[in-house]
Amino acid sequence: MAAYILRTFSVIFLVLFTKYWVVDCLYEDEVGKYDWRQRHVGKLKYVQFEPSSGKKSVFVATELNVLAAINTRTGDLTWRQIFTRGSTGVIDALHYKNEDLITVSGGGSKVHSWAVSTGFVRWESTIAEPKQSWTVSVICSQENDDNLLAVLVDNSLHVLSTKTGEERWTAKLSTDGNVQYKWMSQHNDEVVIVGLVESSHYTVQFYSLQDGTLSNENSFPAAWATVQSACIILRNGHMVCFDSTNRELQIANLREGNAFQTTPLSVLTSEDHKFDITQLDLRAAADDLPIVILKLASDNQLLVSIEGDVKVIKQFTKETTIGAGDLPDDKIITTVTQVKESEVEIQCFNTVDGAEIENMKHKVDIEKNHGSPEKVSVYLFHKKDQQLSYRVLLETADDAVTMIQQSGGRVIWCREEGLAHVAAVQMVDLPVSDTEAKFEDEFGGKMQISVLEMFVRRLNTQFDQIKSYVAHLQRRLKHGSHQDRKTEPSRVVVNRDDDEEYLTRDEFNLHKMIIVVSKSGKVYGIDSTDGSIFWSLFFPNLDVFQDGDQSKISLFIQRTTAHFPNPPQCTIVGRYKTSGMTFIHSFNPITGKPSHLFEEHPYGKELKFKLKQLSIVGIMDSDFLKPILLLDDTNKVHLYPTSSFNVIKENIGSVFMFTAEKETASMSGLTLVITANKKIEAQEIWRIKLPPTSKRITGIYAKRATEEVHSLGRVLGDRTVLYKYLNPNLVVVTTEGSDAASKARLSVFLVDVVNGAIVFSMDHKRVEGPLYVVHSENWITYQYWNSKHRRAEITALELYEGKIQKNSTAFSSLDAIDSPLVERQSYILPSLVQAMAVSHTEKGITNKNIILSLQSGGLVVIPKRLLDPRRPTVPLPEHREEGLIPYLPELPLPYLSFINYNQSVFGVEGIHTSPAGLESTCLVLAYGLDYYYTRISPSKLFDVLNQDFDYLLIATVVVGLVVAAVITKKLAAIKSLNQAWR
């Protein structure tokens, strides 16, 4: 009986508990409504097709340490595996044979086998310590179908089973005479290893596949040989090299010969003058044929047979890209030649005799702005009628990947993988509609017009608005809403009938244009509502500025859409690829069209100087353009546009620049002077050398120039005000070095770049990067790795002038100001971070949020008040009055703080935030390998009614109040009349 009562009460308690349990959730119809995600793989490095008519995957390994399977029919990712960042995760080789998908990574230290359908790890083997080493690997076939994987790491040879990962045997190669082992192949039942002693000879060793015994050893004199020599080993036991110095083809029989057979290039081709050593390439045309493809230049490639007498089977004299396809009975060479900007021609040739296969020749229309073809991967297969067909995976100069099918000669899909390599990001407001823009002229602007003319203009404007609204309704009834259409990620959206209407600002300025510049030199205009690409531009000569391990291209918004009728303008500044000089181009960020200064230079312009520093000035000229200052390596300043000279001349005393030498940890400040011939030069006014423990500058972080500061001070618990130290010229300089005990050391300096003063500095011992910094208003937050305690930590600094404000009008670095009061505190993060940013709103009224991208795939927001350095350990009454949270070293990351719910994003390189028209809302874009876009409201939606707002109730109340007011007024009038008659 007691047990029955206990069970009954348990059930009742469970029902009541679940009934009143409060759960925060996301409605199903809200998923993807205000956010979107795109997943990329990056620039391809290795490609392997799944060789079966029933299979539909192509396996790729990329430069971003990604292994993925792509559906050959749709271009979607079937699965994806992301290796660790850095050298330990670099994929050195990708092999696929007999359902065995194997990768070698980390300089030959790790070998993985993957399930081809799911991407799960079948087995893992560690064969060496992770290090920067030369790695060669090859799958060796055996008669019993027990394939072996041979991996050559430096001077060690490891042979593993492809089924289990078990190491069958290992051999230590001789290093006498500084031999460098760089080539390996299979010949019958042996593994062939070739080593090089530069400018001397090649050494050859044959090892048995069964037990690893050394069966033969040979040496070939080669005084011309260098590490950069292009060499390959064919399956028939021949080694082919090209001597670029003497322009000779060298061939040796590794098993039976003892010297190289030399064939001068002039014997093979009469166009031997067409030779570019930077494009030199040598590879096999087929696995089991003694035929090679020798690339001397993009317009001079040879198909050479080395069996018996060396002879040229086919010469390709057009600028083309060659790929090889291989079936047991069919050996095909495929060429892809760019005919027009949006058209390529595909031709197929028999590898044995070089004869063209006419029925496999096609011209294919591709999307514009992809650049020239760079690499071709060919998959041959037989159709149901046994006719030979192909699929071509085309990689272009912009890092895009296009799948072309012979059937109909069409593009099946295209992936914009250049988006995974980001050099710069900006968000641009869309312009107002034409009818709304007419309100700008309603009062005549600068012209003096009469009241009647103003009234007529207002009527015309409103009539145009009615016509536009009716046309908009007609289009929605015919085509549907833009918000309802589905678009694939990384696809270009074209042929929109209502682009002009769609590309206008919405009521709350939530719809924006995202401008992304890739490291390959391509610029994308991306719609913020769904991530589709509106327009794209490819600049073949645009290259990045390489600064250590960072690659950057500068992107400036010189004019926004607020200055109607002047169009908005963005400018990109980079390095000119062929000359190393300066590249510049200006364009309309809404349409992608070049500005009027670049109509004759649609692919950018070369400036004849090398860039040292650049900066955009916050002062607009008569055309509402913000000038860009370009400092060359001779300290001369170039102005863009040149028409802004008068603006700079008028404000010459308030414009400063600074430079930093990262390797020497020194900085210098520059002021501008105008010479007698009206040229601008920079003169050094200060120079500082950071302390000796600072070995190298790792980053410089300034505030966002367009940031709004709402409050100048902070009200304390005793009702006094602590004024913020708002120095617009303050930058955060981070350095890394080591102390006397060779322990890692990180330093943070706050430097005023106008007067060169070090406002504050802080050292962290046994701390190392990567370092992520946020600099906003009067506070700095930075995250790092504490190697002593082996944990991620985050430090917050806040700077105050004190309780007396020094200057209430404008801050000047030239005035004598006391050192600021600095509050500091550190916290422990429970997860590793890969990017960090701060929210921005239109007026700066909304509370700040710190946005963290975690390596686990989450995007989490932390209120700034949790990182308040003034959080007390023991709260006092005045602390409670101020609203300070008691200090705890661990920062919680609750799941409700994750803004990407279950949409994990990996490989994030940065987070860009932009204010919306609503003060409560901030737009967030996380970019890198994955993209994620969403909105956040740090202080909730205080300026928008809730979706479940009861409009009926409020309408009823309002109507009731109006009726009550009318009735009350009537009753009051009757009462007054009755009193008057008394």
MILO-654607 format. One line per field, with one value per residue (C-alpha): x, y, z. Coordinates in steps of 0.02 Angstrom, whole numbers. Last residue first. Example, Ala and Ser with C-alpha at 12.3 -4.5 7.8 and 13.67 -1.06 7.14 Angstrom:
BEGIN
c1 = (684_615)
c2 = (-53_-225)
c3 = (357_390)
// end
This chain:
BEGIN
c1 = (-1574_-1572_-1381_-1363_-1467_-1360_-1199_-1266_-1317_-1144_-1058_-1165_-1116_-932_-942_-1023_-888_-747_-821_-831_-651_-595_-687_-609_-437_-471_-538_-387_-271_-359_-364_-180_-128_62_115_251_319_318_484_594_642_689_806_953_1088_972_1058_1033_1102_1230_1340_1478_1592_1775_1791_1652_1542_1418_1319_1185_1146_972_905_938_834_904_1035_1212_1350_1455_1595_1663_1829_1924_1789_1851_1693_1510_1382_1199_1121_1075_1175_1150_1223_1184_1039_1167_1247_1429_1479_1636_1743_1839_1686_1665_1501_1391_1387_1218_1277_1170_1237_1413_1367_1299_1462_1497_1646_1747_1690_1656_1751_1837_1666_1673_1500_1438_1491_1354_1426_1364_1404_1433_1462_1568_1676_1817_1712_1664_1642_1529_1551_1390_1371_1216_1106_1128_1270_1171_1163_1215_1378_1411_1588_1700_1798_1868_1938_1904_1941_1812_1781_1844_1929_1922_2043_2019_2081_2034_2147_2142_2204_2374_2356_2319_2430_2345_2414_2311_2154_1982_1834_1702_1699_1886_1968_1814_1828_1780_1925_1989_1938_2008_1933_2032_1961_2063_2008_2082_2094_2171_2332_2375_2551_2515_2382_2305_2240_2085_2080_1955_1986_1881_1854_1744_1785_1939_1914_2068_2100_2273_2335_2433_2546_2554_2692_2704_2576_2638_2535_2561_2471_2470_2627_2647_2684_2600_2472_2479_2428_2488_2405_2529_2492_2633_2640_2779_2827_2961_3140_3202_3262_3089_3009_2922_2750_2684_2513_2481_2311_2275_2223_2191_2004_2043_1884_1943_1773_1712_1669_1512_1455_1289_1368_1337_1431_1364_1477_1533_1526_1370_1311_1473_1447_1575_1607_1798_1801_1932_2110_2198_2381_2441_2586_2727_2888_3019_2939_3053_3166_3032_2944_3048_2968_2981_2909_2883_2927_2886_2763_2754_2613_2651_2599_2763_2818_2792_2639_2673_2592_2636_2708_2723_2846_2835_2960_2942_3094_3003_2839_2901_2754_2694_2592_2487_2424_2293_2244_2366_2334_2148_2132_2263_2179_2014_2100_2183_2020_2020_2167_2051_2149_2301_2480_2597_2785_2880_2998_2916_2746_2611_2435_2308_2126_2002_1824_1703_1553_1581_1635_1762_1727_1835_1862_2026_2061_2233_2373_2547_2703_2640_2759_2746_2686_2499_2419_2235_2090_2003_1870_2004_1919_1765_1881_1860_1671_1655_1658_1495_1471_1286_1266_1451_1480_1662_1836_1998_2177_2332_2501_2667_2727_2748_2646_2522_2483_2465_2304_2186_1999_1884_1698_1579_1397_1308_1287_1102_1088_1220_1161_1210_1385_1543_1724_1686_1861_1927_2111_2177_2259_2359_2423_2558_2696_2623_2580_2483_2361_2355_2245_2308_2173_2033_1870_1705_1547_1364_1208_1278_1152_1178_992_941_1115_1129_1311_1415_1575_1751_1879_2067_2115_2126_1940_1854_1680_1551_1389_1240_1111_930_899_879_721_596_688_824_817_895_731_650_792_814_632_644_786_886_1032_1069_1249_1267_1373_1228_1075_929_749_621_500_582_588_399_300_316_146_56_215_244_68_85_247_168_26_153_255_100_48_223_224_62_140_289_181_71_224_301_139_139_320_280_135_248_367_542_715_845_971_858_689_584_530_701_753_575_613_730_580_507_671_692_818_994_1057_1173_1345_1424_1613_1731_1916_2042_1931_1984_1826_1732_1851_1761_1621_1544_1474_1348_1297_1379_1330_1399_1234_1296_1481_1457_1545_1570_1637_1749_1789_1964_1960_2090_1977_1960_1864_1796_1761_1637_1662_1581_1625_1479_1429_1242_1215_1352_1535_1641_1788_1819_1933_2015_2065_2170_2196_2056_2062_1962_1795_1713_1577_1478_1511_1447_1521_1591_1603_1715_1680_1610_1770_1894_2060_2207_2357_2418_2422_2333_2183_2125_1975_1926_1831_1802_1766_1641_1601_1756_1777_1870_1949_2029_1999_2100_2064_2188_2106_2164_2027_2035_2073_2004_2108_2072_2209_2188_2263_2236_2248_2338_2354_2510_2469_2593_2549_2642_2815_2951_3084_3149_3109_2962_2976_2816_2789_2629_2696_2634_2673_2539_2533_2720_2843_2716_2777_2642_2714_2691_2764_2587_2522_2460_2419_2480_2614_2669_2796_2767_2857_2744_2870_3008_2922_2975_2912_3085_3076_2951_3036_2989_3060_3235_3253_3214_3374_3357_3476_3475_3520_3648_3660_3518_3433_3316_3304_3291_3336_3265_3326_3236_3348_3328_3508_3456_3279_3340_3178_3167_3093_3123_3082_3026_2874_2759_2832_2940_2925_3048_3042_3205_3181_3291_3431_3505_3622_3773_3670_3763_3643_3663_3591_3530_3437_3338_3331_3215_3050_2957_2822_2838_3021_3128_3220_3342_3396_3526_3527_3690_3800_3733_3618_3625_3455_3355_3245_3144_3064_2945_2943_2818_2805_2876_2792_2840_2938_3023_3095_3234_3367_3542_3665_3814_3761_3578_3541_3360_3277_3150_2978_2868_2688_2616_2434_2315_2178_2122_2255_2393_2545_2722_2836_2995_3103_3231_3118_2945_2908_2738_2696_2514_2478_2338_2280_2200_2288_2390_2461_2438_2545_2462_2585_2654_2784_2820_2952_2958_2892_2858_2730_2818_2808_2699_2535_2395_2208_2068_1895_1864_1689_1660_1489_1487_1675_1720_1889_2065_2185_2375_2463_2644_2679_2707_2545_2434_2419_2242_2161_1998_1994_1843_1956_2075_2070_2224_2243_2414_2499_2345_2403_2332_2493_2554_2420_2237_2173_2083_1905_1801_1657_1509_1392_1428_1316_1375_1210_1254_1436_1393_1547_1644_1757_1930_1978_2149_2117_2224_2096_2068_1930_1828_1705_1542_1405_1424_1319_1432_1585_1755_1731_1830_1987_2042_2190_2227_2061_2040_1919_1792_1637_1482_1351_1232_1079_988_828_702_819_731_589_450_508_496_655_655_663_585_493_443_267_185_339_346_158_158_315_242_80_175_285_133_52_212_230_47_68_229_141_0)
c2 = (3787_3806_3818_3657_3564_3632_3583_3407_3390_3449_3327_3184_3226_3238_3074_2991_3057_3010_2837_2809_2864_2757_2606_2631_2637_2485_2385_2432_2382_2215_2180_2224_2096_2094_1917_1975_2092_2278_2352_2483_2380_2228_2151_2245_2148_2120_2005_1976_1834_1784_1629_1590_1439_1425_1607_1726_1766_1903_1994_2128_2230_2274_2382_2547_2491_2556_2418_2430_2321_2180_2082_1923_1847_1693_1563_1388_1306_1355_1247_1277_1197_1361_1495_1631_1532_1627_1511_1370_1452_1506_1544_1647_1573_1695_1749_1931_1992_2078_2268_2355_2526_2516_2342_2409_2552_2426_2327_2170_2064_2010_2165_2176_2332_2242_2224_2069_2010_2187_2168_2041_1880_1820_1644_1579_1391_1276_1190_1310_1448_1609_1742_1895_2024_2119_2305_2381_2483_2672_2672_2775_2655_2495_2400_2229_2177_2050_1890_1747_1570_1545_1396_1347_1362_1542_1601_1784_1928_2101_2277_2456_2591_2772_2880_2965_3151_3257_3388_3436_3374_3214_3319_3265_3376_3473_3415_3425_3364_3283_3271_3107_3015_3009_2827_2676_2501_2342_2166_2005_1838_1669_1503_1362_1267_1336_1385_1396_1530_1550_1721_1831_2021_2152_2338_2478_2665_2660_2496_2388_2200_2089_1906_1834_1670_1672_1641_1667_1611_1788_1922_2101_2262_2433_2600_2770_2741_2914_2931_3102_3061_2871_2866_2693_2565_2423_2238_2115_1926_1817_1639_1568_1570_1591_1767_1814_1772_1868_1918_2092_2172_2354_2428_2595_2762_2908_2920_2945_2925_2907_2885_2998_2922_3013_3032_2963_2865_2701_2762_2840_2803_2936_3001_2903_2878_2839_2805_2702_2760_2756_2581_2582_2533_2365_2331_2150_2030_2153_2055_2028_2124_2082_2226_2359_2441_2559_2728_2855_3030_3173_3088_3192_3139_3225_3302_3387_3564_3610_3709_3559_3520_3440_3289_3222_3052_2942_2798_2624_2491_2306_2259_2124_2219_2383_2499_2654_2804_2938_3110_3232_3377_3508_3475_3512_3647_3565_3395_3469_3563_3404_3307_3315_3194_3052_2973_3063_3006_3037_3028_2937_2851_2680_2749_2822_2816_2935_2898_3042_3025_3068_3182_3262_3426_3334_3227_3220_3053_3022_2846_2774_2690_2627_2569_2549_2520_2648_2659_2646_2507_2523_2404_2278_2399_2528_2645_2659_2679_2863_2852_2718_2536_2438_2315_2359_2402_2423_2550_2531_2599_2507_2518_2408_2462_2395_2215_2207_2055_2044_2227_2235_2291_2438_2418_2568_2579_2710_2751_2846_3035_3080_3057_3066_2938_2789_2790_2868_2813_2641_2566_2391_2353_2183_2073_1912_1873_1742_1872_2024_1979_2116_2024_2017_2099_2070_1948_2059_1962_2050_1976_2021_1976_1825_1737_1743_1741_1913_1991_1988_1964_2076_1979_2040_1919_1940_1764_1825_1857_2026_2018_2158_2124_2224_2265_2228_2271_2458_2468_2511_2424_2504_2472_2335_2240_2382_2397_2210_2183_2065_1962_1875_1820_1744_1680_1523_1508_1442_1381_1498_1472_1605_1657_1821_1879_1868_1777_1790_1845_1899_1978_2068_2140_2197_2288_2373_2436_2499_2587_2673_2732_2797_2891_2977_3023_3102_3198_3267_3321_3406_3502_3563_3619_3713_3800_3847_3936_3883_3940_3817_3738_3590_3630_3582_3419_3383_3258_3191_3129_3000_2913_2889_2828_2700_2725_2660_2498_2514_2436_2296_2271_2122_2103_1965_1812_1640_1533_1646_1590_1423_1489_1319_1290_1164_1057_1163_1107_1017_932_769_808_864_1012_1033_1204_1245_1427_1472_1639_1573_1430_1248_1138_968_883_742_621_507_349_262_96_127_140_270_228_329_450_573_719_842_1008_1145_1330_1388_1578_1701_1667_1834_1768_1609_1463_1425_1264_1230_1045_913_734_681_737_628_709_595_610_433_348_480_491_671_760_942_1060_1241_1373_1517_1662_1770_1702_1555_1486_1320_1159_1010_827_685_515_337_209_20_11_187_345_529_661_848_990_1177_1285_1434_1371_1285_1107_982_800_634_707_577_495_339_179_216_396_461_649_752_929_1095_1268_1402_1397_1373_1227_1097_920_785_611_445_276_206_118_261_382_554_562_731_869_1053_1215_1368_1473_1415_1496_1429_1476_1487_1298_1328_1210_1065_897_911_1090_1026_926_739_664_481_472_347_177_79_-83_-48_141_160_344_492_673_805_953_1140_1166_1256_1184_1004_907_739_570_413_245_92_49_130_300_403_592_737_928_992_1109_1004_1018_903_968_866_707_542_395_274_101_-11_-176_-299_-208_-314_-236_-399_-417_-255_-288_-132_-55_90_227_364_520_611_764_941_907_735_665_514_394_256_117_0_-175_-305_-236_-59_53_235_354_522_649_567_697_623_726_614_475_485_299_246_172_40_-3_-156_-213_-67_-107_23_-108_-113_-4_-108_-3_20_148_217_333_457_611_533_408_325_161_109_-73_-154_-329_-366_-537_-486_-333_-147_-11_150_295_420_559_674_809_870_1008_914_802_649_494_344_379_271_300_183_184_369_424_517_441_356_345_279_359_292_406_422_543_600_619_807_829_732_574_538_374_329_141_87_-5_143_322_418_595_666_798_861_1001_975_982_1129_1247_1221_1050_944_979_831_857_754_746_927_994_1012_942_797_765_765_829_725_826_834_1005_1069_1244_1206_1077_891_833_676_671_583_507_319_204_225_185_269_387_535_594_776_852_1034_1123_1301_1308_1183_1289_1291_1428_1477_1587_1695_1796_1671_1521_1439_1555_1441_1303_1414_1435_1385_1445_1319_1355_1199_1223_1074_964_981_960_799_733_773_683_530_525_545_394_291_330_286_118_82_120_0)
c3 = (-559_-747_-752_-652_-780_-922_-834_-805_-986_-1043_-923_-988_-1167_-1122_-1028_-1178_-1295_-1175_-1146_-1334_-1353_-1206_-1274_-1445_-1364_-1255_-1402_-1507_-1365_-1347_-1533_-1555_-1424_-1447_-1486_-1605_-1473_-1508_-1560_-1473_-1319_-1423_-1294_-1221_-1317_-1467_-1591_-1776_-1882_-2013_-2011_-2134_-2124_-2176_-2128_-2082_-1932_-1979_-1845_-1864_-1708_-1649_-1505_-1591_-1739_-1903_-1895_-1830_-1904_-1833_-1917_-1839_-1893_-1950_-1910_-1952_-1888_-1875_-1785_-1829_-1674_-1584_-1679_-1548_-1404_-1243_-1198_-1187_-1037_-1051_-872_-840_-703_-591_-491_-444_-371_-502_-497_-498_-441_-285_-253_-263_-146_-20_-24_-126_-71_-223_-315_-504_-557_-702_-788_-898_-844_-876_-1057_-1086_-1160_-1329_-1393_-1567_-1555_-1662_-1530_-1574_-1499_-1588_-1456_-1464_-1326_-1295_-1266_-1190_-1308_-1313_-1440_-1565_-1713_-1626_-1618_-1542_-1497_-1582_-1547_-1652_-1629_-1442_-1331_-1201_-1013_-1007_-849_-800_-779_-703_-736_-691_-761_-702_-843_-849_-832_-984_-1063_-1225_-1391_-1384_-1398_-1341_-1381_-1283_-1101_-1071_-910_-834_-645_-561_-641_-819_-835_-928_-921_-948_-966_-971_-1044_-1002_-1091_-990_-967_-794_-845_-1031_-1006_-1178_-1232_-1239_-1247_-1189_-1200_-1128_-1149_-1306_-1394_-1421_-1439_-1447_-1490_-1455_-1527_-1420_-1273_-1085_-967_-900_-941_-950_-948_-1021_-1008_-1092_-1195_-1271_-1457_-1475_-1609_-1600_-1416_-1366_-1253_-1235_-1204_-1171_-1189_-1120_-1160_-1047_-1106_-926_-965_-1032_-1198_-1334_-1393_-1426_-1428_-1473_-1429_-1510_-1436_-1553_-1514_-1328_-1227_-1046_-965_-825_-655_-599_-418_-358_-213_-307_-459_-619_-766_-888_-1065_-1112_-1291_-1381_-1567_-1664_-1843_-1828_-1754_-1618_-1657_-1642_-1681_-1683_-1662_-1628_-1601_-1468_-1326_-1180_-1234_-1201_-1350_-1455_-1484_-1623_-1634_-1757_-1921_-2074_-2207_-2376_-2474_-2640_-2681_-2770_-2616_-2502_-2399_-2230_-2148_-1976_-1942_-1788_-1768_-1694_-1642_-1603_-1711_-1810_-1814_-1881_-1852_-1944_-1890_-1974_-1923_-1987_-1873_-1934_-2118_-2100_-2234_-2344_-2328_-2387_-2528_-2592_-2603_-2794_-2793_-2748_-2675_-2604_-2614_-2467_-2492_-2355_-2480_-2454_-2503_-2390_-2463_-2385_-2428_-2440_-2373_-2514_-2486_-2657_-2576_-2469_-2317_-2159_-2071_-2163_-2226_-2192_-2286_-2244_-2335_-2513_-2656_-2795_-2975_-2944_-3045_-3087_-3070_-3183_-3248_-3294_-3420_-3309_-3161_-3116_-3148_-3015_-3066_-3062_-2918_-2904_-2720_-2676_-2817_-2865_-2836_-2880_-2820_-2838_-2770_-2836_-2823_-3012_-3066_-2922_-2889_-2700_-2622_-2603_-2619_-2631_-2595_-2663_-2634_-2775_-2761_-2775_-2626_-2490_-2363_-2472_-2398_-2469_-2446_-2378_-2369_-2405_-2372_-2427_-2298_-2279_-2104_-2067_-2074_-2158_-2337_-2426_-2537_-2727_-2858_-3035_-3092_-3022_-3011_-2982_-2908_-2902_-2805_-2714_-2603_-2415_-2371_-2305_-2306_-2495_-2542_-2658_-2688_-2731_-2802_-2786_-2730_-2550_-2551_-2532_-2455_-2468_-2375_-2439_-2308_-2259_-2077_-2112_-2003_-2139_-2279_-2385_-2570_-2674_-2693_-2790_-2913_-2921_-2971_-3118_-3048_-3183_-3073_-2904_-2895_-2789_-2633_-2531_-2626_-2635_-2580_-2616_-2480_-2429_-2608_-2609_-2742_-2931_-2994_-2836_-2770_-2935_-2935_-2755_-2796_-2946_-2833_-2706_-2840_-2910_-2736_-2701_-2866_-2815_-2648_-2734_-2859_-2719_-2617_-2770_-2800_-2618_-2629_-2790_-2701_-2554_-2672_-2719_-2663_-2729_-2609_-2581_-2654_-2506_-2584_-2655_-2521_-2521_-2696_-2621_-2545_-2718_-2789_-2651_-2512_-2537_-2456_-2307_-2331_-2229_-2242_-2251_-2297_-2342_-2331_-2392_-2371_-2492_-2630_-2622_-2731_-2774_-2949_-3009_-3157_-3291_-3464_-3616_-3654_-3577_-3556_-3376_-3298_-3110_-3061_-2912_-2874_-2810_-2906_-3029_-3083_-3031_-3152_-3103_-3269_-3291_-3434_-3560_-3656_-3739_-3662_-3697_-3510_-3497_-3475_-3356_-3356_-3214_-3254_-3135_-3215_-3136_-3166_-3280_-3307_-3204_-3125_-3161_-3275_-3250_-3367_-3542_-3610_-3782_-3817_-3896_-3845_-4015_-4100_-4007_-4051_-4093_-3977_-4014_-3844_-3738_-3853_-3852_-3775_-3801_-3686_-3739_-3609_-3608_-3491_-3513_-3687_-3765_-3605_-3647_-3552_-3613_-3579_-3609_-3616_-3583_-3611_-3584_-3398_-3369_-3344_-3365_-3376_-3358_-3459_-3442_-3597_-3670_-3847_-3912_-3860_-3932_-3959_-3967_-3941_-3956_-3847_-3931_-3839_-3724_-3668_-3748_-3729_-3724_-3731_-3665_-3734_-3708_-3517_-3514_-3513_-3460_-3490_-3488_-3475_-3564_-3515_-3485_-3330_-3221_-3360_-3419_-3285_-3223_-3256_-3220_-3258_-3233_-3136_-3253_-3401_-3571_-3742_-3821_-3849_-3988_-4112_-4000_-3946_-4017_-3953_-3778_-3778_-3740_-3613_-3559_-3376_-3314_-3229_-3307_-3263_-3118_-3119_-3308_-3326_-3424_-3425_-3530_-3565_-3545_-3485_-3326_-3318_-3316_-3329_-3245_-3291_-3189_-3266_-3168_-3274_-3143_-3181_-3064_-3074_-3074_-3083_-3012_-2863_-2748_-2874_-3007_-3144_-3088_-3106_-3086_-3059_-2913_-2880_-2742_-2754_-2648_-2480_-2373_-2324_-2288_-2421_-2519_-2558_-2555_-2704_-2674_-2794_-2763_-2872_-2903_-2878_-2893_-2744_-2666_-2705_-2648_-2744_-2660_-2763_-2673_-2743_-2802_-2980_-2972_-2846_-2823_-2712_-2731_-2607_-2507_-2469_-2458_-2356_-2399_-2283_-2235_-2252_-2247_-2093_-2140_-2072_-2081_-2082_-1982_-1946_-2016_-2027_-2208_-2292_-2213_-2171_-2241_-2159_-2238_-2134_-2204_-2208_-2198_-2336_-2319_-2407_-2398_-2433_-2529_-2485_-2653_-2656_-2809_-2723_-2752_-2673_-2614_-2617_-2493_-2495_-2349_-2328_-2149_-2038_-1880_-1794_-1720_-1828_-1874_-1784_-1853_-1858_-1907_-1981_-1948_-1995_-2157_-2182_-2353_-2386_-2214_-2179_-2151_-2059_-2060_-1943_-1928_-2113_-2102_-2006_-2125_-2229_-2286_-2336_-2424_-2450_-2553_-2677_-2698_-2638_-2581_-2514_-2469_-2360_-2268_-2152_-1977_-1876_-1981_-1921_-1882_-1833_-1962_-2017_-2079_-2199_-2257_-2406_-2446_-2583_-2763_-2830_-2944_-2895_-2710_-2620_-2494_-2381_-2301_-2235_-2185_-2255_-2408_-2463_-2475_-2592_-2616_-2760_-2728_-2835_-2832_-2941_-3094_-2990_-2975_-2826_-2888_-2796_-2786_-2693_-2649_-2670_-2608_-2462_-2393_-2372_-2264_-2273_-2134_-2127_-2001_-1980_-2046_-2046_-1899_-1848_-1915_-1798_-1646_-1547_-1365_-1186_-1067_-905_-805_-738_-819_-809_-620_-597_-698_-611_-439_-479_-544_-389_-275_-355_-346_-160_-128_-215_-118_46_0)
// end
